[in-house]
Amino acid sequence: MPHFRRLPARSLVFDLCAAAVVFLVLLVPAASVSPIEVILLAVLCGALSIRRISPALALGVAWIAAIVQMSVRLDPSAIDVPILGILYATAAYGERLMRWVGLASAGLGALVAAAYITFVQPTFRAASVDPFDSGHEWIVFAFVAVGLLALLGLSWTLGLLARTVRLARAGRLESRISQERARYEVAVEQERTRIARDMHDVVAHSLAVVIAQADGARYVGASEPEAQGKALATIATTARTALSEVRVLLGELRHTAGESPQPDLSDLTPLVEQFRASGMPLLVAVHGDPIPLGAGHEIAAYRIAQEALTNALRHGAPGAPVDLTLTWETDALHLRVANAVADGGGGVGGGHGLPGMHERASLVGGTLDARAAEGRFMVDALIPAVTRDGAS
């Protein structure tokens, strides 16, 4: 049964317009075209328009049109040009089995067409100069078959080359995202180490001073009220200073440095374009009216979307559409990424991807659920908005 893929609306419009242009270009210059030729051309252009939605169905329609053309004894002509685009699509967009079926169709189609042109095609056999007088029909057949095989095989090969380039581009994007994530994680770990070291120094020094002064005040007792008051004042001053320094360190944990701004939901658009440029058919849907989530919560939502899309690119079915859905509720954002699971795959690989997404969601008081169902892998994240009192 043919497999149907969903495409973005602009891709559908482009394919329909391209098929219409091909129809007009092939039809208008023709001096005389029979009604059956117009119908066959329309059918082949229709198949061309769905080549990315279902390469298998497009190839099947092309075979039916070719059989009808031969059964009514029509000469091969420009109406057969869309077949080249359909063979291209089987290699560029088809699954593994479909690619081999497309290659076999190119070879078989070349042989069948060569036999039809050489032994059946009426115009050729009725020519004033009969090439069959010399008894070299099979030589003619061989030349025609080789020429058609080269033409059809070239179309299929170009499609395979386009597929290879698209996958290589997707691999480079995945590698770049992985490198950026690795650099970010290293920087975060270094910053955490620095802050932990600073906090240790502040707390350890301050507690040592407090303990020493408290012991001194206890030993002095009421006999020396001036010394006792000075010790208590030192304790208070040291505690205030330590508290202030700890607050500064905690502020560094909450806020990012100005020279390295963190992404928020406004950066989702360029992220989506990056994935689309890699060849991923990414469908984006937004429901409801956006609400302010808070800076940290938007960073979490962005990073979860980035990681889920990277998983879809790495482990999803090649060429299958990926859905990114943002549903704005009254007090939260529901984010979903869904993709088809590759044959033999589970939708996600090992590593820190899923644990990292779970951690990001939990840190902002949200939830995350990742599961595979009915051949699709889905990541659902609920990111709450920050309330006025600072709670999530």
PLY file of the C-alpha trace (Angstrom):
ply
format ascii 1.0
element vertex 392
property float x
property float y
property float z
element edge 391
property int vertex1
property int vertex2
end_header
0.00 0.00 0.00
1.47 3.42 -0.92
2.85 5.47 1.94
1.61 9.07 2.02
3.66 11.87 3.53
2.43 15.24 4.70
4.15 18.28 3.27
4.07 21.96 4.29
1.45 23.98 2.42
4.06 25.96 0.49
5.65 22.72 -0.75
2.28 21.44 -1.94
1.58 24.69 -3.78
5.03 24.63 -5.37
4.58 21.05 -6.62
1.14 21.80 -8.07
2.38 24.93 -9.82
5.43 23.11 -11.18
3.24 20.33 -12.58
0.92 22.91 -14.18
3.88 24.68 -15.79
5.19 21.38 -17.18
1.73 20.61 -18.59
1.51 23.96 -20.39
5.11 23.87 -21.65
4.63 20.42 -23.17
1.13 21.04 -24.52
1.24 24.53 -26.04
4.09 24.06 -28.59
2.55 20.85 -29.98
1.21 21.29 -33.51
-1.56 18.72 -33.22
-2.43 16.78 -30.10
-5.15 14.16 -29.83
-7.56 14.16 -26.88
-6.05 10.94 -25.53
-2.59 12.56 -25.52
-3.95 15.54 -23.57
-5.51 13.17 -21.04
-2.33 11.13 -20.68
-0.25 14.29 -20.27
-2.65 15.56 -17.59
-2.45 12.21 -15.76
1.35 12.17 -15.86
1.55 15.78 -14.66
-0.86 14.89 -11.86
1.44 12.04 -10.87
4.35 14.48 -11.02
2.57 16.80 -8.58
2.32 14.04 -5.92
5.85 12.69 -6.42
6.92 13.84 -2.93
3.67 12.91 -1.19
3.77 9.33 -2.50
6.54 8.32 -4.92
5.04 4.82 -5.08
1.63 6.07 -6.22
3.22 8.46 -8.72
5.29 5.63 -10.22
2.24 3.36 -10.42
0.25 6.04 -12.26
3.18 6.55 -14.65
3.27 2.83 -15.48
-0.49 2.79 -16.13
-0.23 5.83 -18.41
2.66 4.23 -20.33
0.72 0.99 -20.80
-2.33 2.90 -22.05
-0.13 4.88 -24.43
1.30 1.69 -25.94
-2.08 -0.06 -26.06
-3.57 2.71 -28.26
-0.40 2.78 -30.41
0.62 6.35 -29.65
4.11 7.48 -30.65
6.53 8.31 -27.83
6.53 12.08 -27.52
6.95 15.02 -25.16
4.03 13.81 -23.04
6.41 11.21 -21.57
8.77 13.82 -20.08
7.08 13.82 -16.61
8.20 10.20 -16.20
11.75 11.48 -15.76
10.69 13.63 -12.80
8.80 10.71 -11.25
11.85 8.42 -11.47
13.90 11.22 -9.89
11.41 11.36 -6.99
11.56 7.61 -6.30
15.27 7.95 -5.53
15.12 11.37 -3.86
12.09 10.86 -1.59
11.23 7.15 -1.59
11.91 4.68 1.19
14.57 2.03 0.71
12.29 -0.45 -1.09
10.83 2.31 -3.25
14.28 3.40 -4.39
15.05 -0.09 -5.66
11.63 -0.34 -7.32
12.35 2.96 -9.06
15.70 1.68 -10.34
14.09 -1.55 -11.56
11.36 0.48 -13.27
13.99 2.54 -15.08
15.63 -0.61 -16.45
12.41 -2.44 -17.29
10.82 0.70 -18.75
13.82 1.26 -21.02
13.58 -2.30 -22.39
9.79 -2.18 -22.87
9.93 1.24 -24.55
12.80 0.14 -26.80
10.86 -2.95 -27.88
7.76 -0.85 -28.54
9.69 1.73 -30.57
11.61 -0.89 -32.55
9.01 -3.58 -33.22
5.56 -2.04 -32.65
5.64 1.74 -32.97
3.64 2.50 -36.16
5.33 5.70 -37.34
8.78 4.13 -37.25
7.75 0.98 -39.14
5.85 3.00 -41.74
8.83 5.21 -42.54
9.79 5.50 -46.19
13.28 4.19 -45.40
12.77 0.84 -43.69
15.70 0.00 -41.44
14.49 -3.56 -41.17
15.39 -4.46 -44.76
18.90 -5.31 -43.64
17.65 -7.60 -40.86
19.34 -5.62 -38.11
16.27 -5.14 -35.91
18.07 -6.28 -32.77
20.91 -3.86 -33.35
18.38 -1.04 -33.57
16.69 -2.36 -30.42
20.01 -2.43 -28.55
20.87 1.16 -29.48
17.42 2.43 -28.50
17.47 0.46 -25.23
20.90 1.79 -24.27
19.84 5.37 -25.00
16.62 5.08 -22.99
18.38 3.30 -20.15
20.93 6.11 -19.97
18.18 8.75 -19.92
15.96 7.04 -17.33
18.94 5.90 -15.26
20.33 9.44 -15.21
17.05 10.77 -13.79
17.08 8.14 -11.04
20.78 8.78 -10.29
20.23 12.53 -9.99
17.46 11.85 -7.48
19.75 9.61 -5.44
22.44 12.31 -5.53
19.95 14.93 -4.30
18.95 12.60 -1.46
22.59 12.09 -0.48
23.23 15.84 -0.45
20.12 16.45 1.67
21.11 13.82 4.22
24.67 15.16 4.35
23.32 18.66 5.02
21.12 17.28 7.80
24.13 15.49 9.26
26.16 18.69 9.26
23.34 20.55 11.02
23.08 17.80 13.63
26.84 17.89 14.15
26.82 21.67 14.53
23.99 21.51 17.07
25.80 18.77 18.99
28.99 20.83 19.07
27.13 23.91 20.26
25.40 21.88 22.95
28.71 20.35 24.03
30.35 23.78 24.25
27.38 25.10 26.22
27.48 22.16 28.64
31.23 22.58 29.17
30.78 26.30 29.81
27.94 25.63 32.26
29.98 23.03 34.10
32.97 25.37 34.33
30.76 28.16 35.63
29.16 25.85 38.19
32.60 24.76 39.36
33.74 28.37 39.72
30.61 29.38 41.61
30.82 26.32 43.86
34.45 27.15 44.63
33.61 30.79 45.35
30.66 29.83 47.52
32.80 27.36 49.44
35.40 30.05 50.08
32.80 32.58 51.20
30.88 30.22 53.46
33.95 28.49 54.92
35.71 31.77 55.74
32.60 33.40 57.17
31.67 30.41 59.31
35.22 30.19 60.63
35.07 33.84 61.71
31.61 33.41 63.22
32.67 30.32 65.18
35.83 31.98 66.48
34.00 35.13 67.58
31.16 33.14 69.14
33.62 31.03 71.14
35.44 34.19 72.26
32.19 35.84 73.36
31.18 32.69 75.26
34.49 32.52 77.11
34.55 36.25 77.92
31.03 36.12 79.27
29.53 39.02 81.18
32.85 39.96 82.84
33.96 41.94 79.79
30.82 43.36 78.17
32.81 45.58 75.79
34.75 42.62 74.32
31.57 40.57 74.18
29.75 43.34 72.29
32.64 43.70 69.85
32.59 39.93 69.19
28.84 39.94 68.57
29.18 42.95 66.25
31.88 41.11 64.29
29.61 38.07 64.03
26.75 40.21 62.68
28.99 42.03 60.18
30.56 38.80 58.94
27.16 37.12 58.55
25.74 40.07 56.61
28.77 40.19 54.30
28.58 36.43 53.69
24.85 36.63 52.98
25.43 39.44 50.49
28.19 37.52 48.70
26.08 34.34 48.54
23.22 36.35 47.04
25.60 37.65 44.36
26.68 34.10 43.54
23.08 32.90 43.40
22.29 35.83 41.11
25.02 34.63 38.77
23.29 31.25 38.67
19.94 32.84 37.82
21.12 35.33 35.22
23.28 34.76 32.17
26.22 36.94 31.22
25.45 39.84 28.91
28.00 38.73 26.32
26.32 35.31 25.95
22.54 35.82 25.79
20.37 32.72 26.14
17.70 31.93 23.54
14.01 32.34 24.16
10.85 31.47 22.23
11.44 34.29 19.74
14.46 32.28 18.54
12.27 29.31 17.56
11.71 30.76 14.07
15.39 30.70 13.01
15.72 27.27 14.65
12.82 25.96 12.56
14.36 27.42 9.40
17.66 25.69 10.24
15.97 22.32 10.41
13.96 22.95 7.26
17.15 23.94 5.43
18.57 20.54 6.36
15.76 18.86 4.41
13.44 18.09 7.33
9.76 18.64 6.35
8.93 20.46 9.59
5.29 21.43 10.15
4.67 24.11 12.79
1.28 24.77 14.38
0.49 27.40 17.03
-2.79 27.38 18.97
-4.02 29.98 21.43
-2.67 33.39 22.43
0.94 33.58 23.68
1.50 34.54 27.31
4.73 35.64 29.06
6.36 32.57 30.61
9.39 34.18 32.18
12.98 34.22 30.93
14.12 30.95 32.50
10.96 29.14 31.42
11.35 30.31 27.81
14.94 29.09 27.78
13.73 25.69 28.98
11.00 25.55 26.30
13.48 26.49 23.57
16.06 23.92 24.66
13.45 21.17 24.89
12.20 21.97 21.38
15.79 22.02 20.07
16.65 18.68 21.66
13.40 17.00 20.54
13.85 18.21 16.95
17.46 17.02 16.99
16.26 13.58 18.13
13.70 13.58 15.30
16.41 14.49 12.80
18.77 11.83 14.12
16.42 8.92 14.82
13.21 9.64 12.84
12.21 8.15 9.48
14.17 9.94 6.71
12.02 12.40 4.79
8.97 11.88 7.01
7.24 15.03 8.29
7.93 16.26 11.82
5.25 18.16 13.75
6.08 20.98 16.18
2.94 22.12 18.00
2.75 25.00 20.48
-0.50 25.17 22.44
-0.84 28.23 24.67
-3.04 27.71 27.70
-4.11 30.30 30.26
-1.13 29.62 32.53
1.23 27.34 30.62
2.69 26.33 27.26
2.12 22.81 25.95
4.91 21.92 23.51
4.78 18.76 21.38
7.27 17.33 18.87
6.12 14.25 16.96
7.90 12.30 14.25
7.64 8.98 12.44
9.90 6.25 13.80
12.52 4.85 11.42
12.32 1.16 10.56
13.88 -0.79 13.40
14.30 2.33 15.54
12.75 3.35 18.81
12.54 7.05 18.11
15.41 8.15 20.29
18.93 7.07 20.99
21.03 6.94 24.10
22.92 9.76 25.69
21.68 12.69 27.75
18.87 13.91 25.46
15.78 12.66 27.30
17.21 13.03 30.83
18.30 16.56 29.94
14.81 17.46 28.69
13.24 15.97 31.84
15.63 18.00 34.00
14.92 21.25 32.16
11.16 20.76 32.52
11.34 19.84 36.21
13.62 22.78 37.05
10.89 25.23 35.99
8.09 23.24 37.62
6.93 21.60 34.39
6.51 18.04 33.17
7.81 16.07 30.20
6.55 12.84 28.69
8.28 10.96 25.84
6.71 7.89 24.28
6.36 5.86 21.09
2.89 4.99 19.83
1.49 3.79 16.50
4.75 4.24 14.63
5.37 7.77 15.92
7.56 9.14 18.70
6.18 12.06 20.70
7.71 14.43 23.21
5.16 16.40 25.26
6.37 19.17 27.56
4.23 21.38 29.79
6.02 24.60 30.77
4.11 26.70 33.34
4.22 30.48 33.41
5.81 32.32 36.32
3.13 33.77 38.61
3.33 37.19 40.21
4.76 35.79 43.43
7.55 34.07 41.48
6.15 30.54 41.74
5.49 28.25 38.80
0 1
1 2
2 3
3 4
4 5
5 6
6 7
7 8
8 9
9 10
10 11
11 12
12 13
13 14
14 15
15 16
16 17
17 18
18 19
19 20
20 21
21 22
22 23
23 24
24 25
25 26
26 27
27 28
28 29
29 30
30 31
31 32
32 33
33 34
34 35
35 36
36 37
37 38
38 39
39 40
40 41
41 42
42 43
43 44
44 45
45 46
46 47
47 48
48 49
49 50
50 51
51 52
52 53
53 54
54 55
55 56
56 57
57 58
58 59
59 60
60 61
61 62
62 63
63 64
64 65
65 66
66 67
67 68
68 69
69 70
70 71
71 72
72 73
73 74
74 75
75 76
76 77
77 78
78 79
79 80
80 81
81 82
82 83
83 84
84 85
85 86
86 87
87 88
88 89
89 90
90 91
91 92
92 93
93 94
94 95
95 96
96 97
97 98
98 99
99 100
100 101
101 102
102 103
103 104
104 105
105 106
106 107
107 108
108 109
109 110
110 111
111 112
112 113
113 114
114 115
115 116
116 117
117 118
118 119
119 120
120 121
121 122
122 123
123 124
124 125
125 126
126 127
127 128
128 129
129 130
130 131
131 132
132 133
133 134
134 135
135 136
136 137
137 138
138 139
139 140
140 141
141 142
142 143
143 144
144 145
145 146
146 147
147 148
148 149
149 150
150 151
151 152
152 153
153 154
154 155
155 156
156 157
157 158
158 159
159 160
160 161
161 162
162 163
163 164
164 165
165 166
166 167
167 168
168 169
169 170
170 171
171 172
172 173
173 174
174 175
175 176
176 177
177 178
178 179
179 180
180 181
181 182
182 183
183 184
184 185
185 186
186 187
187 188
188 189
189 190
190 191
191 192
192 193
193 194
194 195
195 196
196 197
197 198
198 199
199 200
200 201
201 202
202 203
203 204
204 205
205 206
206 207
207 208
208 209
209 210
210 211
211 212
212 213
213 214
214 215
215 216
216 217
217 218
218 219
219 220
220 221
221 222
222 223
223 224
224 225
225 226
226 227
227 228
228 229
229 230
230 231
231 232
232 233
233 234
234 235
235 236
236 237
237 238
238 239
239 240
240 241
241 242
242 243
243 244
244 245
245 246
246 247
247 248
248 249
249 250
250 251
251 252
252 253
253 254
254 255
255 256
256 257
257 258
258 259
259 260
260 261
261 262
262 263
263 264
264 265
265 266
266 267
267 268
268 269
269 270
270 271
271 272
272 273
273 274
274 275
275 276
276 277
277 278
278 279
279 280
280 281
281 282
282 283
283 284
284 285
285 286
286 287
287 288
288 289
289 290
290 291
291 292
292 293
293 294
294 295
295 296
296 297
297 298
298 299
299 300
300 301
301 302
302 303
303 304
304 305
305 306
306 307
307 308
308 309
309 310
310 311
311 312
312 313
313 314
314 315
315 316
316 317
317 318
318 319
319 320
320 321
321 322
322 323
323 324
324 325
325 326
326 327
327 328
328 329
329 330
330 331
331 332
332 333
333 334
334 335
335 336
336 337
337 338
338 339
339 340
340 341
341 342
342 343
343 344
344 345
345 346
346 347
347 348
348 349
349 350
350 351
351 352
352 353
353 354
354 355
355 356
356 357
357 358
358 359
359 360
360 361
361 362
362 363
363 364
364 365
365 366
366 367
367 368
368 369
369 370
370 371
371 372
372 373
373 374
374 375
375 376
376 377
377 378
378 379
379 380
380 381
381 382
382 383
383 384
384 385
385 386
386 387
387 388
388 389
389 390
390 391
